Each structure stands twice: as C-alpha cells, then as structure tokens.
Amino acid sequence: MMETSVIVEKVDDFLIEEFEVEASEITPDANLKETLDLDSLDYVDLVVAIEATFGVKLIGDDFVGIESFQDFYNLIAHKVNT
C-alpha cells in the first residue's frame, strides 16, 4: 500500500517538471485542468506519466468528476492501492 503523501509528492514533482507549473500553484483545492492548462494531448502525457510512475492504467472515464488536484491524488491512490 502506497501512502497518499508519497503519491502527492511524486505527482507534484512530475507536474512541476513536465508542465512547468510553480509548486505554489499546486494546492489540493486548485483546479487541475486550469492550473496546468491541459489540452487533450496533455492528458495523454499525464496518463502515460502516471502509468510509468505508478504502474496503473488510467482511462478517459477515470477523469470524469476530477476537478481538483485532491481529486486527482485520490484517483491515483485508489488505483495504486486496489
């Protein structure tokens, strides 16, 4: 079982590096899509990175209802720990 804090740290590190976003902009309540300025190709990059980092598969339906960074962390934690 992977701790949520480890997941958050790995995700944040990746997002800061790949999406060139300031660490201060990544807060649990911040809007994921707006903060990262995601387009459809960015989502593909994000999915590939999560799969490579955590060894879990994400599909489009997984992103339904994902608004905040906290939602995203919860999604990954659920996938990793089931």
VENZIGI-V879654 format. One record per backbone hydrogen bond with DSSP energy under -0.5 kcal/mol. CO is the residue of the C=O (numbers start at 0). NH is the residue of the N-H. If there is no record, write none. Layout:
# VENZIGI-V879654
CO:NH
CO:NH
This chain:
# VENZIGI-V879654
2:5
2:6
3:7
4:8
5:9
6:10
7:11
8:12
9:13
10:14
11:15
12:16
13:17
14:18
14:20
21:24
21:25
22:25
24:26
26:29
26:68
27:69
29:68
30:34
31:35
32:36
32:37
38:42
39:43
40:44
41:45
42:46
43:47
44:48
45:49
46:50
47:51
48:52
49:53
49:55
50:54
58:61
58:62
59:62
60:63
62:65
64:66
66:31
67:71
68:72
69:73
70:74
71:75
72:76
73:77
74:78
75:79
76:80
78:81
